[in-house]
Amino acid sequence: MPFPYRRLVLPATLVTLSLAGLTLLSSAKKKPPVVTQMNEQKRALHALQRLTFGPRPGDVDRVAAMGVDSWIDLQLHPDKINDSALDARLAPFRTLHMDTREIVENFPNEQMIKAVMDGKRPMPSDPVKRAVYQAQIERLQERNERKQEAVAASPVPTATNAGGDQATGDRAAPTNDNPSARASKLTDEQEAQRREDRLYADLKAQELLDKPADERMKEVLQMAPEEQRALATSLKGPKADEFMEGMNPKQKEALQALKNPQQVVGDELTQAKLLRAIYSERQLDEVMTDFWFNHFNVFLGKGADRFLVTSYERDVIRPHALGKFEDLLVATAKSPAMLFYLDNWLSVGPESDIAMSIRKNPKHYGRRRRFPPPPRQVKGKGKRNAGLNENYGRELMELHTLGVNGGYTQTDVTEVARVLTGWTIDQPQKGGSFKFEERMHEPGTKIVLGHKIKQHGEKEGMEVLHLLAHHPSTAHFICTKLAMRFVSDDPPPALVDRMAQTFLNKKGDIREVLQTMFTSPEFWSDDAYRAKMKTPLEFVVSAVRATGADVTDAMPLARQLNTLGMPLYGMQPPTGYSMKSDAWVNSSALLGRMNFSVALMAGRIKGVQVDADRLANTPSGVPADSARALAALEGSLLAGDVSKQTHDAITSELENQVQTTAGVKPAAVRRNDKLAPPASTTGTIAGLILGSPEFQRR
């Protein structure tokens, strides 16, 4: 029976319960931990909540039957787990398998488009690539024309003499024409043209729908560039799905790239992250890949990182997620994505050859000749002063290794920055790789943390990275963050100390450190059970997994994460997203989660299909009343472990429901300041359980 049209009393009640529960957690975490162990069923649920993005229907029983310890050992060795079903879901995303140069060539940035437009690079011969380039060239030309029109329409400044009278000179005669009106008129004309283009594109799209996919694409490639862009812009939502039905991945990507090539790269990366988190059988590997990406954070929205991050996650983070920390550290330090993000690729030693304007003369067998110093670069859009850049050196010690209280000084920051001069990128805007540029490198001996680093070019950087990777402060800092992710916001010091000792004894072996944590009594303590608040990513993915939903388009889920304050790859500062509860706990955020939960179960998240009635199934079939549905859903979504307060709050709402009166819509959640009806009572109950305090925690 659907809910009557009424105020959101129940969601508000559950939000209040969540806030109250998390306040209790906050106060409880300051008390000494009580190490009382869990039973086997609870151990299975706890392991799934911590080592995965949340249990799926039936997972708790499967893990308990296999043996929790055996399941954990398998997760620690992901190469033994078949993940072919996930591979099939990721197959359409071609950019995931492209190297960076391929990505730039197929989904060009503005610099590549300008190079082709100016004749500095040839137009691609491949008809699909050519269409993308032509559409983007047309877009750039249109933008330049609008700028010129705006300049032409702007008023001409009029000089005045000392008395305030208008000065005369070689200026055009004044006119009664109003420049602002002219600009407005141009804008109106442009808008009218755009409306006409959109109408034509809609008609053309409808006409092409009757043709086979290959014929559709062939006609698109024969269109003029402006027609292609108009068509691509008009294809949204179900209309886009219908138009691309039957096309191969390359054709689909090309249609999207006609509008915005680089968005294709970001969208595929985002969808892949969500699909991996939802469907991968190698769940611990996915959790650790997410952990390390957040630790070594890179912002997708910064310049060349729009196409560098794909390789960064695939080739740098993922292969080392359960390996040796030093290997991971070196890989991130040499990654073009990190070098670009923290500007180390621009760092030039003050006494380096380039800074001193020394050129090598190949005719004189390497002898040097001094030239006058070049003029200083002027700061402006896209330009930076050449010189020593300490950004990466600081974050390397503060965020990546030693921690803010790790015992380093500002002098150490400067010395590390000097060591890492010359660690740069070969043509970053073209997808180039790491290179060491000797002429940018600061010569001389450096002192880092009391250690003398002799002049040795690129090897100086490797020496410093080795020093940092094996430093006791690094061991403690990394193990504290791992325990914070897997145990509690304030992990027991004794546990962190044991993990740090393993880190040092095993030379930074991440798998061994995790093994120490997973076998500790603190990890299995009752105090650790549901002691962590889920981040928005963990919450959204766990809701999809718990309901057994089928995701055919992950982008709507990504947009939900934007709304909840955690856009994927979208953290601009190098700190990454917080793992602590207090960063995500407030009434507005929790109500947003409630809205998502009920929308998910009501079938209002596009691209995600979920069957609430199947979740409420019992051996005798679908429960016939709300009370039985509630009991069944508490069992399937919360493993039957629900507090009396939460159960009573939902039960109270169910008991108060009344028949929907004529002309009044049922409702259970507010959307865009309006009350939107749920799909069914079963779906609404499931949505409210997903928004409950118990499901918010892991």
FIMAR-282294 format. One record per residue (C-alpha): x, y, z; residue in one letter. Coordinates in steps of 0.5 Angstrom, whole numbers, plus 500, padded with zeros to 3 digits. Layout:
ATOM   u   v   w r
ATOM   X   Y   Z A
...
This chain:
ATOM   u   v   w r
ATOM 500 500 500 M
ATOM 503 507 498 P
ATOM 504 512 503 F
ATOM 499 518 503 P
ATOM 501 525 501 Y
ATOM 504 528 508 R
ATOM 510 531 511 R
ATOM 517 528 511 L
ATOM 517 526 518 V
ATOM 520 519 518 L
ATOM 526 521 514 P
ATOM 527 527 519 A
ATOM 527 522 524 T
ATOM 532 517 521 L
ATOM 536 523 520 V
ATOM 536 525 527 T
ATOM 537 518 529 L
ATOM 543 518 525 S
ATOM 546 524 528 L
ATOM 545 522 535 A
ATOM 548 515 533 G
ATOM 554 518 530 L
ATOM 555 523 536 T
ATOM 555 517 541 L
ATOM 560 514 536 L
ATOM 564 521 537 S
ATOM 564 520 544 S
ATOM 565 513 545 A
ATOM 571 513 541 K
ATOM 575 517 546 K
ATOM 574 511 551 K
ATOM 579 506 551 P
ATOM 577 500 547 P
ATOM 574 494 550 V
ATOM 576 488 546 V
ATOM 570 483 546 T
ATOM 570 479 540 Q
ATOM 565 478 534 M
ATOM 561 471 533 N
ATOM 562 468 526 E
ATOM 556 471 522 Q
ATOM 558 478 525 K
ATOM 565 477 523 R
ATOM 563 475 516 A
ATOM 559 482 516 L
ATOM 564 486 519 H
ATOM 569 483 514 A
ATOM 565 485 508 L
ATOM 563 492 511 Q
ATOM 571 493 511 R
ATOM 574 490 506 L
ATOM 569 491 500 T
ATOM 564 497 498 F
ATOM 559 493 502 G
ATOM 556 486 502 P
ATOM 551 484 496 R
ATOM 545 479 497 P
ATOM 547 473 500 G
ATOM 555 475 501 D
ATOM 555 474 508 V
ATOM 552 467 508 D
ATOM 557 465 502 R
ATOM 563 468 506 V
ATOM 561 465 513 A
ATOM 561 458 509 A
ATOM 568 459 506 M
ATOM 571 461 512 G
ATOM 572 469 514 V
ATOM 580 468 514 D
ATOM 580 464 508 S
ATOM 576 469 504 W
ATOM 580 475 507 I
ATOM 587 471 504 D
ATOM 584 470 498 L
ATOM 582 478 497 Q
ATOM 589 479 499 L
ATOM 591 475 493 H
ATOM 587 478 487 P
ATOM 590 475 482 D
ATOM 587 468 484 K
ATOM 580 471 483 I
ATOM 577 471 476 N
ATOM 574 478 474 D
ATOM 572 476 467 S
ATOM 564 479 468 A
ATOM 567 486 470 L
ATOM 572 486 464 D
ATOM 566 485 460 A
ATOM 562 491 463 R
ATOM 568 495 462 L
ATOM 570 493 455 A
ATOM 566 499 451 P
ATOM 570 504 455 F
ATOM 576 504 450 R
ATOM 580 510 453 T
ATOM 581 505 459 L
ATOM 586 501 455 H
ATOM 589 507 451 M
ATOM 596 510 452 D
ATOM 596 517 454 T
ATOM 598 519 447 R
ATOM 593 515 444 E
ATOM 588 519 448 I
ATOM 590 525 446 V
ATOM 590 524 439 E
ATOM 583 521 439 N
ATOM 580 526 444 F
ATOM 584 532 443 P
ATOM 585 538 447 N
ATOM 585 545 445 E
ATOM 592 545 444 Q
ATOM 592 539 439 M
ATOM 586 542 435 I
ATOM 589 549 434 K
ATOM 596 545 432 A
ATOM 591 542 426 V
ATOM 587 549 425 M
ATOM 594 552 424 D
ATOM 597 547 420 G
ATOM 602 545 425 K
ATOM 599 538 425 R
ATOM 596 534 419 P
ATOM 589 533 419 M
ATOM 587 525 421 P
ATOM 586 521 415 S
ATOM 581 516 419 D
ATOM 574 519 418 P
ATOM 572 518 425 V
ATOM 578 522 428 K
ATOM 577 527 422 R
ATOM 570 529 424 A
ATOM 572 530 431 V
ATOM 577 535 429 Y
ATOM 573 538 424 Q
ATOM 567 539 429 A
ATOM 572 542 434 Q
ATOM 576 547 429 I
ATOM 569 549 428 E
ATOM 567 550 435 R
ATOM 574 554 436 L
ATOM 573 559 430 Q
ATOM 566 560 432 E
ATOM 568 562 439 R
ATOM 573 567 436 N
ATOM 568 570 432 E
ATOM 564 571 438 R
ATOM 570 575 441 K
ATOM 571 579 435 Q
ATOM 564 581 435 E
ATOM 564 583 442 A
ATOM 570 587 441 V
ATOM 567 591 435 A
ATOM 560 592 439 A
ATOM 564 595 445 S
ATOM 563 602 446 P
ATOM 570 606 444 V
ATOM 573 610 450 P
ATOM 572 617 449 T
ATOM 578 622 452 A
ATOM 576 628 456 T
ATOM 580 634 457 N
ATOM 582 638 463 A
ATOM 575 642 463 G
ATOM 571 635 462 G
ATOM 570 637 455 D
ATOM 570 631 450 Q
ATOM 577 631 446 A
ATOM 577 631 439 T
ATOM 582 627 435 G
ATOM 583 622 430 D
ATOM 577 618 432 R
ATOM 571 616 428 A
ATOM 565 621 429 A
ATOM 560 619 434 P
ATOM 554 616 432 T
ATOM 547 615 435 N
ATOM 548 607 434 D
ATOM 548 604 441 N
ATOM 554 599 442 P
ATOM 550 595 447 S
ATOM 544 594 443 A
ATOM 548 592 437 R
ATOM 551 587 441 A
ATOM 544 584 444 S
ATOM 542 584 437 K
ATOM 548 580 435 L
ATOM 546 575 441 T
ATOM 539 575 439 D
ATOM 541 573 432 E
ATOM 546 567 434 Q
ATOM 541 565 439 E
ATOM 536 564 433 A
ATOM 541 561 429 Q
ATOM 542 556 435 R
ATOM 535 554 436 R
ATOM 534 553 428 E
ATOM 540 548 428 D
ATOM 537 545 434 R
ATOM 531 544 431 L
ATOM 534 541 424 Y
ATOM 539 537 429 A
ATOM 532 534 432 D
ATOM 529 532 425 L
ATOM 535 529 422 K
ATOM 536 525 428 A
ATOM 529 522 428 Q
ATOM 530 521 420 E
ATOM 537 517 422 L
ATOM 533 513 427 L
ATOM 530 508 422 D
ATOM 537 506 419 K
ATOM 542 501 421 P
ATOM 547 503 426 A
ATOM 553 503 421 D
ATOM 549 507 416 E
ATOM 547 512 421 R
ATOM 554 513 423 M
ATOM 556 514 415 K
ATOM 551 520 415 E
ATOM 554 523 421 V
ATOM 561 523 418 L
ATOM 558 526 412 Q
ATOM 555 532 415 M
ATOM 558 539 416 A
ATOM 562 540 422 P
ATOM 557 545 425 E
ATOM 551 540 423 E
ATOM 555 534 427 Q
ATOM 556 539 433 R
ATOM 549 541 433 A
ATOM 547 533 432 L
ATOM 551 531 438 A
ATOM 549 537 443 T
ATOM 542 535 441 S
ATOM 543 527 443 L
ATOM 541 527 451 K
ATOM 538 521 455 G
ATOM 534 516 452 P
ATOM 534 520 446 K
ATOM 542 519 446 A
ATOM 541 511 448 D
ATOM 536 510 442 E
ATOM 541 514 437 F
ATOM 547 510 439 M
ATOM 543 503 439 E
ATOM 547 498 435 G
ATOM 553 502 434 M
ATOM 560 499 436 N
ATOM 564 503 442 P
ATOM 568 507 437 K
ATOM 562 510 434 Q
ATOM 559 511 440 K
ATOM 565 515 443 E
ATOM 566 519 437 A
ATOM 559 522 437 L
ATOM 560 524 444 Q
ATOM 567 527 442 A
ATOM 563 531 437 L
ATOM 561 535 443 K
ATOM 567 535 448 N
ATOM 572 530 446 P
ATOM 576 530 453 Q
ATOM 569 529 457 Q
ATOM 569 522 454 V
ATOM 575 521 457 V
ATOM 573 523 464 G
ATOM 566 520 463 D
ATOM 569 513 462 E
ATOM 574 514 467 L
ATOM 568 515 472 T
ATOM 564 510 470 Q
ATOM 569 505 470 A
ATOM 571 507 477 K
ATOM 564 506 479 L
ATOM 563 499 476 L
ATOM 569 496 479 R
ATOM 567 498 486 A
ATOM 560 495 484 I
ATOM 561 489 481 Y
ATOM 569 487 482 S
ATOM 570 480 485 E
ATOM 577 483 487 R
ATOM 574 488 492 Q
ATOM 580 489 497 L
ATOM 584 491 491 D
ATOM 579 496 489 E
ATOM 578 499 496 V
ATOM 586 499 496 M
ATOM 586 503 489 T
ATOM 581 508 492 D
ATOM 585 509 498 F
ATOM 592 510 495 W
ATOM 589 514 489 F
ATOM 586 519 495 N
ATOM 592 519 499 H
ATOM 596 521 492 F
ATOM 591 525 490 N
ATOM 591 528 483 V
ATOM 585 533 481 F
ATOM 582 531 474 L
ATOM 580 538 472 G
ATOM 587 541 472 K
ATOM 589 542 465 G
ATOM 593 536 462 A
ATOM 591 531 468 D
ATOM 584 531 464 R
ATOM 588 526 460 F
ATOM 593 524 464 L
ATOM 589 521 470 V
ATOM 587 515 466 T
ATOM 594 512 466 S
ATOM 596 514 473 Y
ATOM 590 510 476 E
ATOM 591 504 471 R
ATOM 599 504 471 D
ATOM 601 507 477 V
ATOM 596 506 483 I
ATOM 593 500 481 R
ATOM 599 495 480 P
ATOM 602 497 486 H
ATOM 596 497 491 A
ATOM 598 491 495 L
ATOM 605 491 493 G
ATOM 611 495 496 K
ATOM 610 502 498 F
ATOM 617 504 496 E
ATOM 615 502 489 D
ATOM 608 506 489 L
ATOM 612 512 492 L
ATOM 617 512 486 V
ATOM 611 511 481 A
ATOM 607 517 483 T
ATOM 613 521 483 A
ATOM 615 520 476 K
ATOM 608 520 474 S
ATOM 606 525 469 P
ATOM 600 526 472 A
ATOM 603 528 479 M
ATOM 608 532 476 L
ATOM 603 536 472 F
ATOM 598 537 478 Y
ATOM 604 539 483 L
ATOM 608 543 478 D
ATOM 614 539 479 N
ATOM 615 539 471 W
ATOM 616 546 471 L
ATOM 621 546 477 S
ATOM 628 549 475 V
ATOM 634 549 480 G
ATOM 636 557 481 P
ATOM 644 555 479 E
ATOM 642 550 474 S
ATOM 644 551 466 D
ATOM 637 553 464 I
ATOM 637 558 470 A
ATOM 644 561 469 M
ATOM 643 561 461 S
ATOM 648 556 459 I
ATOM 648 552 453 R
ATOM 652 546 451 K
ATOM 655 547 444 N
ATOM 655 540 441 P
ATOM 661 542 436 K
ATOM 666 543 442 H
ATOM 665 537 445 Y
ATOM 660 539 451 G
ATOM 664 545 453 R
ATOM 659 550 456 R
ATOM 658 558 453 R
ATOM 655 563 458 R
ATOM 649 567 454 F
ATOM 646 573 457 P
ATOM 640 571 462 P
ATOM 633 570 458 P
ATOM 628 575 461 P
ATOM 623 573 466 R
ATOM 617 570 464 Q
ATOM 611 574 466 V
ATOM 605 571 470 K
ATOM 599 570 466 G
ATOM 594 565 464 K
ATOM 597 559 463 G
ATOM 604 561 465 K
ATOM 608 561 471 R
ATOM 615 564 473 N
ATOM 621 559 472 A
ATOM 624 557 478 G
ATOM 624 552 484 L
ATOM 618 550 485 N
ATOM 617 547 492 E
ATOM 609 544 492 N
ATOM 611 537 490 Y
ATOM 617 537 495 G
ATOM 612 539 501 R
ATOM 606 535 499 E
ATOM 611 529 498 L
ATOM 613 529 506 M
ATOM 607 532 509 E
ATOM 602 528 505 L
ATOM 605 522 502 H
ATOM 610 520 507 T
ATOM 612 523 514 L
ATOM 606 526 515 G
ATOM 605 534 518 V
ATOM 609 532 525 N
ATOM 614 527 521 G
ATOM 620 531 524 G
ATOM 622 535 517 Y
ATOM 623 543 517 T
ATOM 622 548 511 Q
ATOM 629 547 510 T
ATOM 628 540 508 D
ATOM 622 542 504 V
ATOM 627 546 500 T
ATOM 632 541 499 E
ATOM 628 536 497 V
ATOM 625 541 492 A
ATOM 632 542 489 R
ATOM 633 534 489 V
ATOM 627 533 484 L
ATOM 629 539 479 T
ATOM 629 536 473 G
ATOM 624 531 474 W
ATOM 619 533 468 T
ATOM 615 531 463 I
ATOM 616 530 455 D
ATOM 611 535 452 Q
ATOM 605 534 457 P
ATOM 600 537 452 Q
ATOM 601 531 447 K
ATOM 601 526 453 G
ATOM 609 525 454 G
ATOM 612 521 459 S
ATOM 617 522 465 F
ATOM 624 525 463 K
ATOM 630 527 467 F
ATOM 632 534 464 E
ATOM 639 535 467 E
ATOM 640 542 465 R
ATOM 634 544 469 M
ATOM 637 540 475 H
ATOM 640 544 481 E
ATOM 647 542 482 P
ATOM 651 541 488 G
ATOM 650 537 495 T
ATOM 644 537 499 K
ATOM 642 535 506 I
ATOM 635 532 507 V
ATOM 633 530 514 L
ATOM 640 530 516 G
ATOM 643 526 510 H
ATOM 648 528 505 K
ATOM 645 527 498 I
ATOM 651 528 493 K
ATOM 651 530 486 Q
ATOM 648 525 482 H
ATOM 643 527 477 G
ATOM 636 523 477 E
ATOM 639 518 482 K
ATOM 639 524 488 E
ATOM 631 523 487 G
ATOM 631 516 488 M
ATOM 636 516 494 E
ATOM 631 521 497 V
ATOM 625 517 496 L
ATOM 628 511 499 H
ATOM 630 515 505 L
ATOM 623 517 506 L
ATOM 619 510 504 A
ATOM 623 507 510 H
ATOM 623 512 515 H
ATOM 620 511 521 P
ATOM 615 517 521 S
ATOM 613 514 514 T
ATOM 611 507 517 A
ATOM 607 511 523 H
ATOM 603 516 518 F
ATOM 601 510 513 I
ATOM 599 505 518 C
ATOM 595 510 522 T
ATOM 591 512 515 K
ATOM 590 505 514 L
ATOM 588 503 521 A
ATOM 583 510 520 M
ATOM 580 507 514 R
ATOM 579 500 516 F
ATOM 578 500 524 V
ATOM 576 507 526 S
ATOM 577 514 526 D
ATOM 582 514 532 D
ATOM 585 507 531 P
ATOM 588 504 537 P
ATOM 595 506 538 P
ATOM 598 499 540 A
ATOM 595 497 533 L
ATOM 598 502 529 V
ATOM 605 501 533 D
ATOM 605 493 531 R
ATOM 603 495 524 M
ATOM 608 500 523 A
ATOM 613 495 526 Q
ATOM 611 490 520 T
ATOM 612 496 515 F
ATOM 619 497 517 L
ATOM 621 489 518 N
ATOM 617 488 511 K
ATOM 620 493 507 K
ATOM 614 497 506 G
ATOM 610 491 504 D
ATOM 603 493 504 I
ATOM 600 486 504 R
ATOM 604 484 510 E
ATOM 601 491 514 V
ATOM 594 489 512 L
ATOM 595 482 514 Q
ATOM 597 484 521 T
ATOM 591 489 522 M
ATOM 586 484 519 F
ATOM 589 479 524 T
ATOM 589 484 530 S
ATOM 584 483 536 P
ATOM 582 491 535 E
ATOM 580 490 528 F
ATOM 575 484 530 W
ATOM 573 488 537 S
ATOM 565 490 538 D
ATOM 568 497 538 D
ATOM 570 497 531 A
ATOM 563 494 529 Y
ATOM 559 499 525 R
ATOM 564 505 528 A
ATOM 566 508 521 K
ATOM 561 513 517 M
ATOM 561 511 510 K
ATOM 563 517 505 T
ATOM 558 518 500 P
ATOM 562 514 495 L
ATOM 562 508 500 E
ATOM 554 510 501 F
ATOM 552 510 494 V
ATOM 556 504 492 V
ATOM 554 500 498 S
ATOM 547 501 496 A
ATOM 547 499 489 V
ATOM 551 493 491 R
ATOM 546 491 497 A
ATOM 540 492 493 T
ATOM 543 487 487 G
ATOM 541 493 482 A
ATOM 543 492 475 D
ATOM 547 499 472 V
ATOM 547 500 465 T
ATOM 549 507 465 D
ATOM 554 509 471 A
ATOM 554 517 470 M
ATOM 547 518 474 P
ATOM 550 515 480 L
ATOM 556 520 479 A
ATOM 552 526 478 R
ATOM 549 523 485 Q
ATOM 556 523 488 L
ATOM 557 530 486 N
ATOM 550 532 489 T
ATOM 553 529 496 L
ATOM 559 533 495 G
ATOM 564 527 493 M
ATOM 565 528 485 P
ATOM 570 523 483 L
ATOM 577 525 481 Y
ATOM 574 532 483 G
ATOM 578 534 490 M
ATOM 582 540 488 Q
ATOM 587 540 494 P
ATOM 592 535 494 P
ATOM 589 532 501 T
ATOM 584 528 498 G
ATOM 577 527 501 Y
ATOM 577 526 509 S
ATOM 576 519 511 M
ATOM 573 521 518 K
ATOM 566 521 520 S
ATOM 565 529 522 D
ATOM 567 531 515 A
ATOM 560 528 512 W
ATOM 556 528 518 V
ATOM 550 534 518 N
ATOM 543 534 517 S
ATOM 543 536 510 S
ATOM 548 531 508 A
ATOM 544 526 511 L
ATOM 537 528 508 L
ATOM 541 528 501 G
ATOM 543 521 502 R
ATOM 535 519 504 M
ATOM 533 522 498 N
ATOM 538 518 494 F
ATOM 536 512 498 S
ATOM 528 513 496 V
ATOM 530 515 489 A
ATOM 534 509 488 L
ATOM 528 504 490 M
ATOM 523 508 487 A
ATOM 527 507 480 G
ATOM 528 514 479 R
ATOM 536 514 478 I
ATOM 536 513 470 K
ATOM 541 507 468 G
ATOM 540 503 475 V
ATOM 534 498 475 Q
ATOM 533 495 482 V
ATOM 527 490 484 D
ATOM 525 492 491 A
ATOM 520 486 491 D
ATOM 525 481 490 R
ATOM 529 484 496 L
ATOM 523 482 500 A
ATOM 522 475 498 N
ATOM 521 470 503 T
ATOM 520 462 502 P
ATOM 513 463 501 S
ATOM 513 469 496 G
ATOM 513 476 497 V
ATOM 510 479 504 P
ATOM 503 481 503 A
ATOM 503 486 508 D
ATOM 508 492 510 S
ATOM 510 489 517 A
ATOM 513 483 514 R
ATOM 516 487 508 A
ATOM 520 491 513 L
ATOM 522 484 517 A
ATOM 524 481 510 A
ATOM 528 488 508 L
ATOM 531 489 514 E
ATOM 534 482 514 G
ATOM 536 483 506 S
ATOM 539 490 507 L
ATOM 542 490 514 L
ATOM 543 482 515 A
ATOM 537 483 521 G
ATOM 542 487 525 D
ATOM 537 493 526 V
ATOM 536 498 532 S
ATOM 530 498 536 K
ATOM 530 505 535 Q
ATOM 530 505 527 T
ATOM 525 499 527 H
ATOM 520 503 531 D
ATOM 521 509 527 A
ATOM 519 505 521 I
ATOM 514 501 524 T
ATOM 511 507 527 S
ATOM 510 510 520 E
ATOM 507 504 517 L
ATOM 502 504 522 E
ATOM 500 511 521 N
ATOM 499 510 513 Q
ATOM 492 511 510 V
ATOM 489 510 504 Q
ATOM 491 515 498 T
ATOM 485 520 498 T
ATOM 483 521 491 A
ATOM 487 526 487 G
ATOM 493 526 492 V
ATOM 499 523 490 K
ATOM 503 519 495 P
ATOM 510 521 497 A
ATOM 516 519 501 A
ATOM 521 524 499 V
ATOM 523 531 497 R
ATOM 526 532 490 R
ATOM 527 539 488 N
ATOM 523 542 493 D
ATOM 517 538 491 K
ATOM 514 531 494 L
ATOM 515 526 489 A
ATOM 511 519 489 P
ATOM 515 513 491 P
ATOM 514 507 486 A
ATOM 511 502 491 S
ATOM 511 501 499 T
ATOM 516 496 498 T
ATOM 521 500 495 G
ATOM 519 506 500 T
ATOM 521 501 506 I
ATOM 527 499 502 A
ATOM 529 506 501 G
ATOM 528 508 508 L
ATOM 532 502 511 I
ATOM 538 505 506 L
ATOM 537 511 509 G
ATOM 537 509 516 S
ATOM 543 510 521 P
ATOM 545 502 521 E
ATOM 546 503 513 F
ATOM 550 509 514 Q
ATOM 555 506 518 R
ATOM 560 500 516 R
